[in-house]
Amino acid sequence: MDALDLARWQFGITTVYHFVFVPLTIGLSPLVAIMQTAWVRTGNERWLRLTKFFGKLLLINFAIGVATGIVQEFQFGMNWSEYSRFVGDVFGAPLAMEALAAFFVESTFLGLWIFGWDKLPKRIHLACIWAVAVATTLSAFFILAANSWMQHPVGTTFNFETGRAEMTDVVAVLTNPTVLAAFPHTVAAAFLTAGTFVAGIAAWWMVRLARSGQADKARDVYRPAVVLGLVTMLVSGAGVAVSGDWQAKLMFQQQPAKMAAAEGLCESQDGAPFSILAIGDLTNDCAGVRHLVELPGVTSYLATGDFSAPIRGVEELQEHYARWISDWEEENGVPPTFDEDTRFYPNLAVTYWSFRLMIGLGAGSAALALAALWLLRRKGSVTDRPWFATLGLAAIPTPFLASAFGWVFTEMGRQPWIVAPNPDASGVDGVWLLTARGVSEVVSPGMVVFSMVGFTLLYGVLMVVWFRLMRRYAVEGVADTERDPSPEAAPPADDDADGTTRPLSFAY
């Protein structure tokens, strides 16, 4: 493989790996804040115990997520320096905002929350975790604003002299219709991930305690956690469906080739069906593709709200993009950016199956939610059924995988563009970049192989560390008792006789 293929593999590996931790951090930080709010308002010790328990898991996840996320930005200046040269004036702005307005706030207040349990008043300490939750969500918005600009360039002009994109309207970049659809979808998916995580762990503990004769503890501590996770799953699941429909309709306008590839739709059709199962060579110009199971008219309805609406296939879109860009380049005296072998639609197999896996893996959370609704329908009830504990653990990875496949679909579906053109929607003329033109001209395949092998091995070690830590503390469970650590409470027995408090220390 050449440097381009290797650089794409490296960015794909590091991105998907990093995104394992992102949705849990985004979704779990508000849930931990809700648990602590319940403790501050009610004084019920169980909510403090749950806050400490899930807060510990949040901190482990956050630490690994930060360590792996830093690598992403370095790649822009190394493997993808030509991309950075082309879009740096635009792409760098939301990334800088993410660091200054979101990550710094997030990390600062997380530090205060970790070390301030016995130093800060209850409500001030509570405000710290809420600041973390808000900053985490804000961080997601700025990252998505940068990515959405790549999907749909706005607020930008093309400088013919420098050959670079230059930002003219930062408000337009931050209010891009693409980010306004992607942000609620991503945040809803993050809450679904966190809700499943909380409900799955609590369900396992509930069954374990109920079967060992400790039904009272299961009812007092873990049932409220299951209910909180259940409510989160129900609300966020509806949010994922609604925002996903919104985003799909927008993508049919902005990136019709991506959505045609997602359906394996080779030829244009009126009343295009939704394909459930297709066979054939999805990587070779649609040769021999057959749809074995499909729902008539559903793709047209998802795209336009009309079951009989026409939808263009990848073959027509290939001709459309080639003709449109060629005409623009000839009109503006720009050297051709593609040759006759350039394919203007993505790998059909990857796009088709990642789209279905993204949707299908949501069944894990749905199954856990339905089971919890049925088994816990009576007030104060708990269950000792082993299959519910197994289901809780089995459901935990499904939203993680669904989110990962969602990013694979989003990024692979944009190919062959690293910055997609928008000939059929309100975008910016002249601002597009083929992925092949974005890779560094001086980085050799050997350099990329060396760094990719190093990162992959390091990330493998970090994944083992992450899993072992998460499993260790999840298996320990909620503490049997938890003293109120706030300054308003009675001083602990190990305080000095003269009333001075203990040194600032790590809460966990």
N, C-alpha and C positions, 0 to 999 in steps of 0.2 A: 504494500500500500504506500501511497505517496503521503506527503506532509498534510495535505488537505484531509484525506480520509482518517489519518491518525489523530489530527487535531479535533476532528468532529467526534471521534470515539472518546477522546479524553474529556472533551467538554460534556458529552452525553453522560459518561460514567460519573464525573464529579457532580454534575447537576442533579441527576436522579438520586445519587447517594445523599447529597445535601438536603434534597427535598423530602427525604424520609423524616427529618427532624422538624422541618418548618411547620407543617400543618398542626402537629401536636403542640408546638410552642404557641402558635397563634390561638388555638382553641382552648388549650388547658389553662393558660394564664387568666383569662376571664372567669373560668370555672373555679379556680383556686380563689380568686378574688370574691366570688359569690359565696363560697364556703366560709371565708373569713368574715365577710359581711354578716352572714347568718350568725356566726359566733359573737361578733361585737353587738349585734342587735338583741339576740336572745340570751346570751350568756351560757348557752348549752355547750358543755364541754365536748360533746361528740363532734361538733363542727370545728373546734380547734384541733382535735385529733385528726380529722379528715384533711384539714388545711395543711397541717404539718406532713401528713403522709403523702398526699398528692403534690404538695409543694416540693418535697424532696425529689420526686420523679421528674417534676418540671425542671428543676435545676440541673439534673443530670442531662436531660434532653437539650436544654438551652446551651450548656457548655460545649457539647459535641457539635451542635448546630453552628455555633459561632466559629469554632475551629475549622470546620469544613467549608463554611461560607466564604471565608477570606480568600480561599484559593480561586473562587470564581472570578473575582475582579482582577487578579493578577493575569489570568489568561487573556483578558482583553488587550493587555499591552505586550503580550508575548506571542502566543500562537496566532492571535487575531489582531495584529497591529494595523493591518490595512483596513480592517473594519473600524477600528478605533479612529484612525486618521479620517475616515469618511464621515463618521457619525459622532465623533467625540464632542463636538460643540453642542449637540442635542442630548445624546445619551448620558453624558456626564452630569447634566443638571439634576435630573431626578435621583441619580445615585448619590450625589453630594447632599441633596436634601434628606435622603434616607439616613445618611451617616450623621448629619448635624442635627436634624430635627426629630429623628426617631431613635436611632441606635444609641446615641449618647444618652438620651433621656431614659431609654429602656435599661441600659446597663447601670447607669447611676442609681436609679430608683430600685433596681433589683438588688444592688449592693446594700442600700439602706434597709431594704426589706429583710435581707439575709441576716445582717448584723444588728438590726435595730429592734429586735423583739423585746428586749428588756431595757431599752434606752429611750424609745419613742413612745409617746402616748398612743393608746389603742387606735384612735381615729386617724392620727397622723401616719401611723404604721400601716393602717388599712389603705390610706390614700396612696401609699407607695406602690402597693401591688396593683391598684387600679391604674396608676400611672404607667406601670409596666405593661398592663393589658392594652391600654390605649396606644402606647408607643409601638407595641408589637404590631398592632393592626395598622397603624400609620406607616410603619416600615414596609409592610406588605403592599400598601397602596403605592408608595413611591417606586418600589421594584416593579410592580405591575404596570405603572405608568411608563417606565422605560421599555419594558417588554412589549407593551401595547403599541408604542410608537413604531417598533419594528414590524408589527403586524399591520399597522395602518398609519403611515406618516402624516402628521398634521403640524400646523404651526411652524413650518419650515420652508426654506427656499433653497434651491440648488444654485451654487456659485459655479458658473461655467469656467471661470478663470482658475480657481483652485481645485475644482472637481470635488468639492465637499458639500455636505448638507449643513446649513446654518440656521439656527433657531431664530425665529422672528416673533414668536408669541408663546411664552411659557404657559400662559393660562390655557391656551388651546391644547398644549401637550398634556397638561394635568386634567383637562376635561374631555379628553379624547373619548368618543363614544365607545371605543373598544375597551378602555380601562373601566369605564362606568358599568360595563357589562361583566368584565372579567373579575373585578374586585369583589362584588357580592357573591359571585360564584365560588371564588377561591376561599373567601372567608367562611361561607356556608359549609364548604367541604372540610375546612379546618375544624369547625365546630362539630361536624359529624364525626370526624376522626377522634376528637377529644371526648365527645359524648360516648362513643363506642368504647374508648379506652377506659374511661371511668366506670361505665356500666359493666364492662367485661370483667375487670378486676374485682369489682364489688360483688358481682354475681358469683364468681368463683369462691370468694370468701364467705358469702352468705350460705351457700350450699355446704361448704366445708364445716362451718360452725353449727348449722342446723343438724347435720348428720352426726356431730360429736356431742350433741346434747346442750349446745350453747345457743339455743334459738333466741334468747333474750338479747344477747350481744349482737347477733345477726340482725335482729329487728331494730335495735337501738342505733347501731352504727352503719351497717352496710346497706340496709334497705333504703335509707334516705339517699345514699350515694347512687344506688341503682336507679332510683326515681329521678334524681337530678340528671344522670346520664340519659335516661329514657326521654325525659322532656327535651333535652338538648338534641337528641337524635331525631325526634319527631319534628321539631321546629326547623332544624337545619336541613333535614331531609327534604322538607317542602321547599325550603329556600334553594337548595341545590337544583331541584327539578325546575322551578320557575326561572331562576337565573340562567340555567343551562339552556332552556328553550329560547330565552332572550338572546343569549350569546350565539346560539346556532343560527337563528334568523339573521343576525348581524353578519356572521361569517359567510352565509350564502350570498350576501351582497358584497362584502369586502374581499373575500378569498374563495370564490366559487370553486376553484380547482381543489382546494382542501376538502370541501364538503362533498364534491363529486367523488373524490378518491375515498372518502370515508364510507361511501355507499358502494364502492366498486362500480360506479355508474360510468360505463364506457361510452355509450351513445346517448344523445339527448332524448328525453322522453317527456310526453305530456302525462301528468298523473304518475310521477316516478314512485315506485314502491320503496319501502324500507326493507333492506336486505338483512335477514337474520343469520343466514348461512350461505356462504359462497365457496365454490371450489374452482380450481384452475390456476393458471399462471398469472397471479396478480402483480407480478413484477415485470412482465414482458409485454407492454403495450396492450394490455387487456386480452391477449390471445387466449382463447379457450375458456374464458371466465363464464361460469354458470351459477346462477342464484337458485339454490335448491328450496329455500324457505324465505318468503318475503310477504310483507303486508302491503297490499295495493294502495297506492296514493299517499302513503304516510310521509314519505320524504318530501313530496310537494307540499303537504300540509305543514310539516315542520318548518319548511323554508318560507312559506308565504301565507299560511292559513287557508289555502285553497287546495283541496284534494286533486284537482285536475290541472293545476298550474304546470307550465313547462319548466323543466330543469335541464340545464346544459350538461352534457357529459364531458369527460376529460379529453376526448378526441376533438370535439368542437372548440373547447377552451384552449387546447394546444395551438390550434390555428389562430384563434382570436388573440392570444397574448403575443405570439410571434409577429403577427401583422401589426398590432397596435404599437408595440415597442419599436419595431423596425421603422414604422412611419414617423414616430416621434423623433427617433435618432436622426433620420434623414432630414426632417424638417428643421432640426436645431443644429445640424452639422456636428453631431456627436459620433465618434467612432463606434462601430458595432460592439455591443457587449456580449453577444452570443453567436454561436454558429448553428449550422443546420442540425447538429446532433443534440442541441440543448433541449431538454424536456421540461416543460413548464408546469408539470404536475408532480406530486410527490410519489414516493414508493407506495404503491397501492396496498401491498400486503401489510406493511407496518401501520399505515394510516387506518386501513379497514379494521384490523384486529385490535389496535390500541383503543380505537373509539368504542368498540364493543366491550372490551375488557374494562374500560373506564366505567361504563354504565353497568355492566353485569356484576362487577365486584361489589357494587352497592347493596347487593342482595344479602351480604353478611350482616351489615348493620340493620337492614330491614328485618331479617329473621330474628335477631336478638331483641329488637324493639317489640315485635309481635309476641314473642315468647314472654317477655317481661310484662307486657300489658295483660296477658292472660293469667300468668301465674301469680301476679301481685295485684290482681283486680280488687281483692278484698282489703279493706283498710287494716293496716298493721300486719298483713300476712307475709310470711317468708316461705321459701321452698327448700326441700332437701333433695330434689331430683338431680342425679348426677349429670344427666344430659344437658341440663341448663348451665352447669358449671363448664362443661366441655364446650358448649355453644358460645359462652362468654369469651373463653380464651381463643376459640377458633375465629370469632368475629373480629377480634382486635386488629389483625393485620390487613383485613380486607379494605378498609378505607385508605390505609397507607398505600396499598397497591393501586387502588383506583386513582388516587391523586397522582401517583407516579406515572401511570399510563395516560392520565389526562395531560401531563406535561409532555410526554412522548408524542402524543397526538398533536398538541399545539405547536411544538417546535418542528417535528418531522413533517407535519402537514403544511408548513410554510415553505418547504423546499420547492424549487432549488434556490429560493431567495433567503438571504439573511436579513434584508430589509425588503419587504414585499411591496410591489407596485399596486396602485389602486385605480385601475382604469375604469372601473364601473361604480365607484363610490366617491364621496367627497374626500379627496386626499390631496397630495401634492405632486404635481407633474415633475418628472425628472429625478425624484428621490427614490431610488431603488438600488439594490446591490445584490448581485449573485453571490451565493456562499463561496463559490470558487474564487471570487475576487477579494474576499475578505481575509483570507489567510495570509500570514506573514510571508514575505518574499525571501527572507533570510534564514528562517528556522528550517533546519534540515529534518528529514524523517527520523534520523538517529536521535536528535535532541528530543523530539516529541515522544519517541518510544521510551527513552530513558526516564523522562518525567512522568509519563503515563504509568509505567511499571512501578515507579517509586510511589506515586500517589495511590495506585490501586492497592499495593501491599500495605501502605500506611492506613488507608481507609478500611482495609480488611481487619487490621488490628483494632482500630477504633470501633468498628462495628461489634467486634467480640467484646470489647470493654463495655460499650454501651449496653449490649444485651445482658451481659452478666450483672452489671450494676442495677439495671432496671429489674431484672428477675430477682436479684438478691433482696432488694428493698420492697418489691411487691409481695414476695413470699413472707417477709417479716410481718407485713400487715400493719394495721393501725395500732398505735400504742395503747396499752390497757388504761393508762391514765395520762393526763397531760396537765401540768401546772400552768396557771395563767402567768405568763412571763412579763406582762406589761408593768410599767412603773406604778400604775394605780393599784395593783394587787399587793397583797401582803408580801414583805421581803422573804426570799428563800432562807432556809436554815443556814446555808453556808455563807451568807453575807457577813461582813465584818461587824463586830460588836458596836463600833462607833457609827454605824449606819451607812458607811460607804458601800457602793455596789461593786460587783465583780467587774473585771476588765472587759472591754468589748471582745466578743468571741463569736465564732461561727455558730449559727443556730443548729446546724445539723451534725 
